[in-house]
Amino acid sequence: MDFSSFLTSLTTSFVIFVVLMVLFAWLSSKPGNKVVYYPNRLLKGMDPFEGGNYASRNPFSWIREALSSSEQDVIAVSGVDTAVYFVFLSTVLGILVLSGIVLLPVLLPVAVTAKAATASSNTTSNGTFSDLDKLSLGNVADKNSRLWAFLIATYWVSIVAYYLLWKAYKHVSALRVAALISPEVRAEQFAVLVRDIPPVPGAQTMKEQVDSYFKSIYPDAFYRSMIVTNNKEVNKIYEELEGYKKKLVRAETIYAESKTTGKPEGVRPTNKTGFLGLLGEKVDSIEYYSQKISELTPKLEVEQKATLRDKQQAAALVFFTNRVTAASAAQSLHATMLDTWNVMDAPEPRQIIWTNLKIKFFERQIRQYIIYIIVALTIFFYMIPITFVSAFTTLENLKKYLPFLKPIVNIAAIRTVLEAYLPQIALIVFLALLPKLLLFLSKLEGIPSQSHIERAASGKYFYFTVLNVFIGVTVGGTLFATFKEIEKEPNSLLTVLAASLPGNATFFLTYVALKFFVGYGLELSRIVPLIIFHLKRKYLCKTEAEVKEAWFPGDLKYATRVPGDMLIVTITLCYSVIAPLIIPFGVVYFGLGWLILRNQALKVYVPSYESYGRMWPHMHLRILAALVLYQLTMLAYFGAKKFVYAPFLVPLIISSLIFAYVCNKKFYRFFCCPALEVASHELKETLHMERIFRTYVPPSLCSEKVEDDRFEDALSHVSRAGSFA
């Protein structure tokens, strides 16, 4: 990539960002768009403009509001998990800023004033970008004493990272403590999830077995149990019934509108009963849906009773009358055999993956290993096309292997644009296809909660992006370009790969710039959600529920957002000393991200769960993984530079491993299970155990006609029919 292509990439990305900012300022001030730009505030009954009005509002006041917001504001609106995500952003931003304060004024002059490296060494742009070459470590000759400055800089970045990561871990632990000692009643703090219940002995029911087991261990605090059931059939009927109820409301709304727009008596809506409403008999929609609801309601009640009676599974939720007992039970070994009576803290009711609760202990272990193998194969086979794309999408290779494109590629304007964007866009498209697969695979492991599934998928996605993007692009591009050289001298492989690192710096510079200018510009402007909402509202939505469903924003999607940020952390750290110019790009990425996502967290996104910061240990560990990769990269590169003092970096790598071990031992367990001293704080509200119990009843099993009998039997703890409660 030559200098003009690099400038074209930066300039056009910046122009796109400015255009998207202006669009946001204009569109967000329109009253009809407030559900797209302020849904979180609207759902909480708050004024979108904090007392202002649409016309007089400063279009850039969101910046002041985001900067002036406190951490408690974020927690109040979006929860602890969101606040922890901002701790992650600010920690990485701090590492890059403090590193840049030293590295930029020290390393750039050292590199610029050095004598050019030998012709055999790769430069920042493979010999075409001389201005940037002089700003990188590639400009320093082999064995040169100036390499000491870069080695010391490697230590400085690492020390800054240790200090800020330690502070951040303590801060996040304090946030988790403050949330868990809250005097407010939270249902999940009074319940535990029990899996791997052994076969029922004798004439007992599953419920009697669970009740007697936990009563004998916790006689004073045990309240009641809820046996998990196979809800597949009842869920199917329930969803069908709810679907007809929505269709009935829609049909009635259409009928009411027809009375105001046409004849006073209106036009009753009709539909066909066959495939997708396109085939079959034509019927009156209101009568047809009402009839279906009448048919399905008793059918649902019958299936609910059958499910509660006959479809019990080897898992249960057990409720206690105080938080300390529940916390103690969640972290205690209950049986001598690890494959029975496994007890853990209960997830939030909205998080539970009911279909995974029945999976047995050894089956979960086998599934986990199989999924790891599948993910490893996915990473490997994904690396092939990504490596090919990263190598093939250079213009020289396009002209070489697709000669019919030569006349087009030789046009100066097209050439500049293709060099600026083609490899980065190809990479982003490949990465966009992966997240749903990783979420699906994580669910197959038998994980019981949604937040845990997202943490697991996030980890897989992180290792995937690092191996495929950072290593794949670097190694793939180099092997493709130097294959004949390596074929002649196989022993030169490591040297060639290490020396190629500066040659990929411009690719990653433009990749990071594309991510923060275009990516965050689209995030702030919400152009795509806005267009989709208005299309749905105009052509599809008839009821208020449908309109709300069309604009509902969802959450921050940590499973993909965090690994994407981690990739930028990895790239920026690994190139921070080799090409210090990347540090300002990383600072802008995380600074702009903090600002824009602060606005989105306060006004747009609605959390789908609350795990009280359980994602943090995984974030912390992966930042350290990126740091170790950075240190190994520098060790290899100094070796390629034939710097005899390169082994001085070995103690630094060992220090990182020791730091990770100490943090894990000191902090991690509190993020796995609640501390008893935290759980022992008093509640300010009166405890209603029945209300806590009912929050865990799946919607498909809630029915007024069967509920009273079922819960009355459950309270007596002797019913054989009311097995669920």
NORRARA-V697428 format. One record per backbone hydrogen bond with DSSP energy under -0.5 kcal/mol. NH is the residue of the N-H (numbers start at 1). CO is the residue of the C=O. E is the energy in kcal/mol with one decimal. If there is no record, write none. Layout:
nh->{NH:NH}
co->{CO:CO}
e->{E:E}
This chain:
nh->{6:7:8:9:10:11:12:13:14:15:16:17:18:19:20:21:22:23:24:25:26:27:28:29:30:33:34:36:37:38:40:41:42:43:44:45:46:50:52:57:61:63:64:65:66:67:68:69:74:75:76:77:78:79:79:83:84:85:86:87:88:89:90:91:92:93:94:95:96:97:98:99:100:101:102:102:103:104:105:106:107:108:108:110:111:112:113:114:121:126:128:132:133:134:135:136:137:139:140:141:143:144:147:148:149:150:151:152:153:154:155:156:157:158:159:160:161:162:163:164:165:166:167:168:169:170:171:172:173:174:175:176:177:178:179:180:181:182:189:190:191:192:193:194:194:195:195:196:197:204:209:210:211:212:213:214:215:216:217:218:222:223:224:226:227:227:228:230:231:235:236:237:238:239:240:241:242:243:244:245:246:247:248:249:250:251:252:253:254:255:256:257:258:259:260:260:261:262:266:271:272:273:274:277:278:279:283:285:285:286:288:289:290:291:292:293:294:295:296:297:298:299:300:301:302:303:304:305:306:307:308:309:310:311:313:315:316:317:318:319:320:321:326:327:328:329:330:331:331:332:334:340:341:342:343:344:346:351:352:353:354:356:357:357:359:364:365:366:367:368:369:370:371:372:373:374:375:376:377:378:379:380:381:382:383:384:385:386:387:388:389:390:391:392:393:394:398:399:400:401:402:405:406:409:410:411:415:416:417:418:419:420:421:422:425:426:427:428:429:430:431:432:433:433:434:435:437:438:439:440:441:442:443:444:445:445:446:447:450:453:454:455:456:457:458:459:460:461:462:463:464:465:466:467:468:469:470:471:472:473:474:475:476:477:478:479:480:481:482:483:486:487:488:489:492:493:496:497:498:499:500:501:503:504:504:505:506:508:509:510:511:512:513:514:515:516:517:518:519:520:521:522:523:524:525:526:530:531:532:533:534:535:536:537:538:539:540:541:547:548:549:550:551:552:560:561:562:563:564:565:566:567:568:569:570:571:572:573:574:575:576:576:579:580:582:583:585:586:587:588:589:590:591:592:593:594:595:596:597:598:599:600:601:602:603:604:605:606:607:616:618:619:620:621:622:623:624:625:626:627:628:629:630:631:632:633:634:635:636:637:638:639:640:641:642:643:644:646:648:649:650:653:654:655:656:657:658:659:660:661:662:663:664:665:666:667:668:668:669:670:671:671:672:672:673:678:679:680:681:684:685:689:692:693:694:695:696:697:701:702:703:706:707:708:710:711:712:713:714:715:716:717:717:718:719:723}
co->{2:3:4:5:6:7:8:9:10:11:12:13:14:15:16:17:18:19:20:21:22:23:24:26:27:30:31:33:33:34:603:603:38:39:40:42:41:47:49:53:58:60:60:61:62:63:64:65:70:71:72:73:74:74:75:79:80:81:82:83:84:85:86:87:88:89:90:91:92:93:94:95:96:97:98:99:99:100:100:102:103:103:104:106:107:108:109:111:118:123:125:129:129:130:132:133:578:136:137:115:641:141:144:145:146:146:147:148:149:150:151:152:153:154:155:156:157:158:159:160:161:162:163:164:165:166:167:168:169:170:171:172:173:174:175:176:177:179:186:187:188:318:344:192:316:193:342:314:314:201:205:206:207:208:209:210:211:212:213:214:218:319:319:317:723:724:315:311:229:231:232:233:234:235:236:237:238:239:240:241:242:243:244:245:246:247:248:249:250:251:252:253:254:255:256:257:257:258:263:283:277:281:279:274:275:275:271:269:283:269:284:285:286:287:288:289:290:291:292:293:294:295:296:297:298:299:300:301:302:303:304:305:306:307:228:313:194:226:192:224:190:221:322:323:324:325:326:327:328:329:332:337:196:195:341:193:191:348:348:448:352:353:353:354:356:360:361:362:363:364:365:366:367:368:369:370:371:372:373:374:375:376:377:378:379:380:381:382:383:384:385:386:387:388:389:391:394:395:396:397:398:402:403:405:406:408:411:412:413:414:415:416:417:418:421:422:423:424:425:426:427:428:429:430:431:431:434:434:435:436:437:438:439:440:441:442:443:442:351:449:450:451:452:453:454:455:456:457:458:459:460:461:462:463:464:465:465:466:467:469:470:471:472:473:474:475:476:477:478:479:482:483:484:485:489:490:492:493:494:495:496:498:500:500:501:502:124:504:505:506:507:508:509:510:511:512:513:514:514:515:517:518:519:520:521:522:526:527:528:529:530:531:532:533:534:535:536:536:543:544:545:546:547:548:557:557:558:558:560:561:562:563:564:565:566:567:568:569:570:571:572:573:575:577:579:580:581:582:583:584:585:586:587:588:589:590:591:592:593:594:595:596:597:598:599:600:600:554:605:613:615:615:616:617:618:619:620:621:622:623:624:625:626:627:628:629:630:631:632:633:634:635:636:637:639:638:642:643:645:646:647:649:650:651:652:653:654:655:656:657:658:659:660:661:662:663:663:664:664:667:667:668:668:669:669:675:675:676:678:183:183:687:688:689:690:691:693:694:698:699:701:703:703:704:706:707:708:709:710:711:712:713:714:713:713:721}
e->{-2.0:-2.5:-2.3:-2.5:-2.3:-3.0:-2.6:-2.1:-2.4:-2.6:-2.6:-2.1:-2.5:-2.6:-2.5:-2.4:-2.4:-2.4:-2.4:-2.5:-2.1:-3.5:-2.7:-0.7:-1.5:-1.9:-1.3:-1.7:-1.7:-2.4:-1.6:-0.8:-2.1:-2.6:-1.2:-1.6:-3.1:-1.4:-1.5:-0.9:-2.0:-1.1:-0.8:-2.5:-2.4:-2.5:-2.3:-0.9:-1.6:-2.2:-2.6:-1.8:-3.5:-0.7:-1.3:-1.5:-2.6:-1.8:-1.7:-1.5:-2.1:-2.1:-2.6:-2.3:-2.3:-2.5:-2.3:-2.3:-2.3:-2.6:-2.6:-1.9:-2.8:-2.1:-0.8:-0.7:-3.1:-1.8:-0.5:-1.3:-2.5:-0.8:-1.1:-1.4:-2.8:-2.9:-2.3:-0.9:-1.7:-1.7:-1.0:-0.7:-2.0:-1.5:-1.4:-1.5:-3.4:-1.7:-1.8:-0.5:-2.1:-1.4:-1.7:-1.8:-1.2:-0.8:-2.1:-2.8:-1.9:-1.6:-1.4:-2.1:-2.4:-1.6:-2.6:-2.4:-2.0:-2.5:-2.3:-2.4:-2.5:-2.1:-2.0:-2.3:-2.2:-2.0:-2.2:-2.9:-2.2:-1.9:-2.1:-2.4:-2.4:-2.6:-1.8:-2.4:-2.3:-0.7:-1.7:-1.9:-0.8:-2.2:-3.0:-0.5:-3.4:-0.5:-3.1:-0.7:-1.7:-1.5:-2.1:-2.2:-2.9:-2.4:-2.1:-2.3:-2.3:-1.7:-0.9:-2.9:-1.9:-2.9:-0.9:-2.6:-0.6:-0.8:-2.4:-2.7:-1.0:-2.9:-1.7:-2.1:-2.6:-2.9:-1.9:-2.7:-2.8:-2.1:-2.0:-2.1:-2.1:-2.1:-2.4:-2.2:-2.2:-2.6:-2.6:-2.1:-2.4:-2.3:-2.4:-2.3:-2.0:-1.0:-0.7:-0.8:-1.7:-1.7:-1.3:-2.1:-0.6:-1.8:-3.1:-2.0:-2.5:-0.6:-2.9:-2.4:-0.5:-0.5:-2.7:-2.8:-2.0:-2.2:-2.3:-2.3:-2.1:-2.0:-2.5:-2.1:-0.7:-0.9:-2.6:-1.9:-2.2:-2.1:-2.5:-1.9:-2.2:-2.6:-2.5:-1.6:-3.0:-1.6:-2.7:-2.1:-2.6:-2.5:-2.4:-2.9:-2.8:-2.4:-1.4:-2.7:-2.6:-2.8:-1.9:-0.7:-0.7:-1.2:-0.6:-1.5:-1.9:-2.0:-0.6:-2.3:-1.4:-1.5:-1.0:-2.8:-1.0:-1.6:-0.6:-1.1:-1.0:-2.4:-1.9:-2.4:-2.7:-2.3:-1.9:-2.3:-2.8:-2.2:-2.0:-2.4:-2.9:-2.4:-2.5:-2.6:-2.8:-2.2:-3.1:-2.5:-1.6:-0.9:-1.0:-2.1:-3.0:-2.4:-3.0:-2.9:-1.8:-3.3:-2.5:-0.9:-2.2:-2.5:-1.7:-3.0:-2.3:-2.3:-1.6:-2.9:-2.1:-1.4:-2.9:-2.3:-2.0:-2.8:-2.5:-1.7:-2.0:-2.1:-2.7:-2.3:-2.0:-2.4:-2.4:-1.8:-2.2:-1.7:-0.6:-1.0:-1.2:-0.6:-0.8:-1.7:-2.4:-2.2:-2.4:-2.2:-2.0:-1.6:-0.6:-0.9:-1.7:-0.7:-1.5:-1.9:-2.3:-2.0:-2.5:-2.7:-2.3:-1.9:-2.0:-2.6:-2.2:-2.1:-2.1:-2.7:-2.6:-2.4:-2.8:-2.4:-1.3:-2.5:-1.0:-1.7:-1.5:-3.2:-2.6:-2.0:-1.5:-3.1:-2.4:-1.7:-2.5:-0.5:-2.4:-2.4:-1.7:-1.9:-2.0:-1.6:-2.8:-2.6:-2.6:-2.5:-1.0:-1.3:-0.6:-0.6:-1.6:-1.5:-0.9:-1.8:-2.5:-2.4:-2.0:-2.7:-2.2:-2.5:-2.0:-2.4:-2.6:-1.2:-1.5:-0.8:-1.0:-2.4:-1.9:-2.4:-2.4:-2.0:-2.0:-2.5:-2.5:-2.5:-2.3:-2.2:-2.5:-2.9:-1.9:-2.4:-2.6:-2.9:-2.0:-2.5:-2.2:-1.6:-1.6:-1.6:-1.2:-2.5:-1.7:-0.5:-1.7:-2.1:-2.6:-2.0:-1.4:-2.3:-2.7:-2.7:-2.7:-2.7:-2.5:-1.6:-0.7:-1.0:-2.8:-0.5:-2.4:-1.8:-0.6:-2.1:-2.6:-2.5:-2.3:-2.4:-2.8:-2.9:-2.0:-2.3:-2.0:-2.8:-2.6:-1.4:-1.5:-2.1:-2.7:-2.0:-1.8:-2.6:-1.8:-2.7:-0.5:-1.5:-0.6:-2.0:-3.1:-2.3:-1.9:-2.1:-2.0:-2.0:-2.2:-2.1:-2.6:-2.3:-2.2:-2.2:-2.7:-2.5:-2.4:-2.2:-2.5:-2.5:-2.9:-1.8:-2.2:-1.7:-1.6:-2.5:-0.7:-2.0:-2.0:-2.2:-1.9:-1.8:-2.2:-2.3:-1.9:-1.8:-2.4:-2.8:-2.3:-2.0:-2.7:-2.4:-2.1:-2.4:-2.4:-2.6:-0.8:-1.0:-0.5:-0.9:-0.6:-1.6:-0.6:-1.3:-2.1:-0.5:-2.1:-1.4:-1.2:-1.6:-0.9:-0.7:-1.8:-2.8:-2.3:-1.3:-1.4:-1.2:-2.0:-1.4:-0.7:-0.8:-2.3:-0.9:-2.0:-2.9:-2.2:-2.3:-2.2:-2.3:-1.1:-0.9:-0.8:-0.8:-0.8:-2.0}
